[in-house]
Amino acid sequence: MMISSQSEDNGCYGFYDTPEKYKESIITVPSTGSIGFANVQLLPCCACDDVLILTPKRVMHKEYLFYIAFTIKQARWRFNYGRKITPYRLGRMRVKSPDEIAIKTSYDQIHSKNYPRKQIIAKVNLNKPKTKRFLVTELFNVERGQFHAIDQLESGTCATVSRVSTDNGVVGFFNKPKRAKVYIRCLLTISTVTGDAFLQTTPFIATDNVLICVPKTEMDVPTLLYIQAMLNHQKWRYSYGRQPYLRIFQKASVELPTKEDDKIDNEYIHTVVSAQPYFHAFMHILSSHES
């Protein structure tokens, strides 16, 4: 099996009469073509010279290898044709150790009898609703976080949101800086680097490379989740050369279901969102964070 720099078929270009150099589980990362599109190879293989090979220094669970590959993929925005991924740059990337993360997910819990998986077709009226496009500034007051240097903070209890695209944007728990504002939970935050939108489940503070969307009128959780999905659906518009800073993000818009009076159809949105497989598990987590 030959691994190339393509992103399709787990990077497999084809099968050839070539000695298989790698026998154990490895991670392959294209340095050209689909740059940074990391894949886990669980079968013996060989690779082209435009692919970086990550060979574990010790035995690793395949779940942990998939976590590392996913982390690399999430950081693909850092690399492009003019700034290719290299062994040095890739080697400086940080990932959590197996002791810091739970390898076993909560999949079994989510699919237990307490959180039955619901079929969306059984709940949602598939008739296309009337829609209207809203500027984010029509729906939210958008502001930036108030501080920059995380390395100067002391460990504390405030969830701290930064520009990262993982862990719901939370990079740790620190004491609030003097000029920082503690935001209430259930607000959307936007990374000004990746464009990722997150719904924060606890009160939080935010760095100045995060945008905070404060609703101009009261919004329930399903509506916020729907808008979050709409924003994430168009984050391809942003890149390292066109980051969604405040001026650019204020021009963003989302298409929402509306009633005849052009007001947001919250009932329709609730029907759609509550039918999703993990909605009830999410609401259970949200309720557990209530003080």
C-alpha positions as CSV (number, residue, x, y, z in Angstrom):
1,M,0.0,0.0,0.0
2,M,1.5,3.3,-1.1
3,I,0.6,6.5,0.9
4,S,0.8,9.8,-1.0
5,S,0.0,13.4,-0.3
6,Q,-3.7,13.1,-1.2
7,S,-6.5,13.5,1.3
8,E,-8.8,10.9,-0.2
9,D,-8.9,7.2,0.8
10,N,-6.9,7.8,3.9
11,G,-4.0,8.9,1.8
12,C,-3.7,5.6,-0.1
13,Y,-2.6,6.1,-3.7
14,G,-2.8,2.5,-4.6
15,F,-1.2,-1.0,-4.2
16,Y,2.2,-1.7,-5.8
17,D,4.9,-4.4,-5.7
18,T,7.0,-2.3,-3.3
19,P,8.5,-3.4,0.0
20,E,6.3,-2.3,2.9
21,K,8.7,-0.2,5.1
22,Y,6.3,0.5,7.9
23,K,4.8,-2.5,9.7
24,E,3.2,-0.9,12.8
25,S,0.5,1.8,13.3
26,I,1.8,5.2,12.2
27,I,0.5,8.6,11.3
28,T,1.2,10.0,7.8
29,V,1.1,13.8,7.2
30,P,1.3,15.2,3.7
31,S,3.9,18.0,3.4
32,T,2.6,19.0,-0.1
33,G,-0.8,18.6,-1.8
34,S,-3.3,18.1,1.1
35,I,-0.9,19.7,3.5
36,G,-1.4,18.7,7.1
37,F,-4.2,16.2,6.3
38,A,-3.0,13.6,8.8
39,N,-4.2,10.0,8.6
40,V,-3.6,6.9,10.8
41,Q,-2.3,3.9,9.0
42,L,-3.2,0.6,10.7
43,L,-1.9,-1.6,7.9
44,P,1.7,-2.2,6.6
45,C,2.6,0.5,4.0
46,C,5.2,2.5,2.3
47,A,5.1,6.3,1.6
48,C,6.1,8.8,-1.0
49,D,8.8,11.4,-0.2
50,D,6.2,14.2,0.1
51,V,4.7,12.5,3.2
52,L,6.0,12.9,6.8
53,I,5.9,9.8,8.9
54,L,5.2,9.9,12.7
55,T,6.4,6.6,14.2
56,P,5.4,6.1,17.9
57,K,8.4,6.0,20.2
58,R,6.4,3.7,22.5
59,V,3.2,1.6,22.2
60,M,0.2,3.8,21.8
61,H,-3.5,3.0,21.7
62,K,-5.0,3.5,18.2
63,E,-7.5,5.9,19.8
64,Y,-4.6,8.1,20.9
65,L,-3.1,8.0,17.4
66,F,-6.5,9.1,15.9
67,Y,-6.6,12.0,18.5
68,I,-3.1,13.2,17.4
69,A,-4.1,13.0,13.7
70,F,-7.2,14.9,14.4
71,T,-5.3,17.6,16.3
72,I,-2.9,18.0,13.3
73,K,-5.9,18.3,10.9
74,Q,-7.4,21.0,13.2
75,A,-4.2,23.0,12.8
76,R,-3.9,22.8,9.0
77,W,-4.7,26.5,8.8
78,R,-1.2,27.2,10.0
79,F,0.3,25.7,6.9
80,N,0.0,26.5,3.1
81,Y,2.0,26.2,-0.1
82,G,4.1,29.2,1.0
83,R,4.6,27.9,4.5
84,K,4.8,24.1,4.1
85,I,4.7,21.7,7.0
86,T,8.2,20.4,7.9
87,P,9.5,17.9,10.4
88,Y,10.7,20.9,12.6
89,R,7.3,22.8,12.5
90,L,5.3,19.6,13.0
91,G,7.6,18.5,15.9
92,R,6.9,21.8,17.7
93,M,3.2,21.1,17.8
94,R,1.9,20.3,21.2
95,V,-0.7,17.6,22.0
96,K,-2.1,16.4,25.2
97,S,-0.6,13.2,26.8
98,P,-2.8,10.1,27.3
99,D,-2.9,11.0,31.0
100,E,-4.4,14.4,30.2
101,I,-7.3,13.2,28.1
102,A,-9.8,10.4,28.4
103,I,-9.1,7.9,25.6
104,K,-12.5,6.3,26.1
105,T,-15.3,8.7,25.1
106,S,-18.7,9.1,26.6
107,Y,-20.3,7.4,23.6
108,D,-21.8,4.6,25.7
109,Q,-23.2,7.1,28.2
110,I,-24.7,9.3,25.5
111,H,-26.4,6.3,23.9
112,S,-27.6,4.8,27.1
113,K,-31.3,4.6,28.0
114,N,-31.1,8.1,29.5
115,Y,-30.1,9.7,26.2
116,P,-31.9,7.7,23.4
117,R,-30.7,8.5,19.9
118,K,-33.7,10.2,18.1
119,Q,-34.2,10.1,14.4
120,I,-34.5,13.6,12.9
121,I,-37.0,12.4,10.2
122,A,-39.5,11.4,12.9
123,K,-39.4,14.9,14.5
124,V,-38.9,17.5,11.8
125,N,-41.3,18.8,9.3
126,L,-39.3,18.5,6.1
127,N,-41.2,21.2,4.3
128,K,-38.7,24.0,3.6
129,P,-39.5,27.0,5.9
130,K,-39.5,30.6,5.0
131,T,-36.1,32.1,5.7
132,K,-34.4,35.4,6.0
133,R,-30.7,36.4,6.1
134,F,-29.7,38.3,9.2
135,L,-26.4,40.2,9.7
136,V,-24.8,39.1,12.9
137,T,-24.9,42.7,14.1
138,E,-28.7,42.5,13.8
139,L,-28.7,39.7,16.3
140,F,-25.8,40.4,18.5
141,N,-23.6,43.0,20.1
142,V,-20.1,41.8,19.1
143,E,-17.1,42.7,21.2
144,R,-13.6,41.6,21.8
145,G,-12.0,40.0,24.8
146,Q,-10.1,42.3,27.1
147,F,-6.6,40.8,27.6
148,H,-3.9,39.1,25.6
149,A,-1.1,37.4,27.4
150,I,-2.3,34.1,28.9
151,D,1.2,33.2,30.1
152,Q,1.0,36.0,32.6
153,L,-2.1,34.7,34.3
154,E,-2.2,32.8,37.6
155,S,-4.1,29.5,37.8
156,G,-7.6,30.0,39.0
157,T,-11.3,29.1,38.5
158,C,-12.3,31.2,35.5
159,A,-12.7,29.3,32.2
160,T,-10.5,31.1,29.7
161,V,-11.4,31.2,26.1
162,S,-8.7,31.9,23.5
163,R,-8.4,31.6,19.7
164,V,-7.9,27.8,19.6
165,S,-10.2,25.5,17.6
166,T,-10.3,22.7,20.2
167,D,-11.9,22.1,23.6
168,N,-14.7,24.6,22.9
169,G,-12.1,27.3,22.8
170,V,-11.2,26.9,26.4
171,V,-7.4,26.9,27.1
172,G,-7.5,26.6,30.9
173,F,-8.7,28.0,34.1
174,F,-7.1,31.2,35.4
175,N,-7.7,34.1,37.8
176,K,-9.5,37.1,36.1
177,P,-7.2,39.9,35.0
178,K,-8.1,43.4,36.4
179,R,-9.5,44.7,33.1
180,A,-11.2,41.5,32.0
181,K,-14.9,41.0,32.1
182,V,-16.6,37.8,33.3
183,Y,-19.2,36.8,30.7
184,I,-22.3,34.8,31.5
185,R,-22.6,31.3,30.1
186,C,-24.6,30.5,26.9
187,L,-22.9,33.1,24.8
188,L,-21.3,32.4,21.4
189,T,-17.5,33.0,21.1
190,I,-15.6,33.2,17.7
191,S,-12.0,32.5,17.2
192,T,-10.4,35.3,15.2
193,V,-7.9,32.8,13.8
194,T,-10.0,29.8,12.7
195,G,-13.5,31.3,12.6
196,D,-14.8,28.5,14.9
197,A,-17.9,29.4,16.8
198,F,-18.5,27.9,20.2
199,L,-21.4,28.0,22.7
200,Q,-19.9,28.5,26.2
201,T,-21.5,26.3,28.9
202,T,-20.0,28.1,31.9
203,P,-19.2,31.7,32.8
204,F,-15.9,32.7,31.1
205,I,-13.2,35.3,30.4
206,A,-11.8,35.8,26.9
207,T,-8.6,37.0,25.3
208,D,-8.5,39.8,22.8
209,N,-8.3,37.4,19.8
210,V,-11.8,36.1,20.6
211,L,-15.1,37.8,19.6
212,I,-18.0,37.5,22.0
213,C,-21.6,37.6,20.6
214,V,-24.1,39.0,23.2
215,P,-27.7,38.6,22.0
216,K,-29.6,41.9,21.5
217,T,-32.8,40.0,22.5
218,E,-33.3,36.9,24.6
219,M,-32.3,33.7,22.8
220,D,-32.8,30.1,24.0
221,V,-30.2,27.4,23.7
222,P,-31.6,25.7,20.6
223,T,-31.5,29.0,18.7
224,L,-27.9,29.7,19.8
225,L,-26.9,26.2,18.7
226,Y,-28.6,26.7,15.3
227,I,-26.8,30.0,14.8
228,Q,-23.5,28.4,15.9
229,A,-24.0,25.7,13.3
230,M,-24.7,28.3,10.6
231,L,-21.6,30.3,11.5
232,N,-19.4,27.1,11.5
233,H,-20.8,26.1,8.1
234,Q,-19.2,29.2,6.6
235,K,-15.9,29.4,8.4
236,W,-14.2,28.4,5.1
237,R,-14.5,32.1,4.3
238,Y,-11.7,32.8,6.7
239,S,-8.0,32.0,6.5
240,Y,-4.7,33.1,7.9
241,G,-4.6,36.0,5.4
242,R,-8.3,36.9,6.1
243,Q,-8.9,36.3,9.7
244,P,-12.4,37.1,11.1
245,Y,-11.4,40.2,13.1
246,L,-14.2,42.4,14.4
247,R,-14.5,44.5,11.3
248,I,-14.7,41.5,9.0
249,F,-16.9,39.4,11.2
250,Q,-19.5,42.2,11.5
251,K,-20.2,41.7,7.8
252,A,-21.1,38.0,8.4
253,S,-24.7,36.9,8.1
254,V,-26.8,33.7,8.8
255,E,-29.9,32.5,7.1
256,L,-32.6,31.6,9.7
257,P,-36.2,30.2,9.5
258,T,-38.7,33.0,10.0
259,K,-42.4,33.4,10.5
260,E,-44.7,35.4,8.2
261,D,-43.8,38.6,10.1
262,D,-40.1,37.9,9.4
263,K,-39.3,37.2,13.0
264,I,-37.2,34.2,13.8
265,D,-39.2,31.0,14.0
266,N,-37.9,29.7,17.3
267,E,-40.4,26.9,17.3
268,Y,-39.2,25.4,14.0
269,I,-35.5,25.8,15.2
270,H,-36.3,24.0,18.4
271,T,-37.9,21.1,16.6
272,V,-34.8,20.7,14.3
273,V,-32.2,21.1,17.1
274,S,-33.9,19.0,19.7
275,A,-34.1,16.1,17.2
276,Q,-30.3,15.8,16.9
277,P,-28.8,12.7,18.5
278,Y,-26.8,14.5,21.3
279,F,-29.1,17.4,22.1
280,H,-30.5,15.8,25.3
281,A,-27.0,14.8,26.5
282,F,-25.8,18.4,25.9
283,M,-28.7,19.8,27.8
284,H,-28.0,17.4,30.7
285,I,-24.4,18.7,30.7
286,L,-25.6,22.3,30.6
287,S,-28.0,21.8,33.5
288,S,-25.2,20.2,35.5
289,H,-23.2,23.4,35.2
290,E,-25.9,25.5,36.8
291,S,-24.9,27.0,40.0
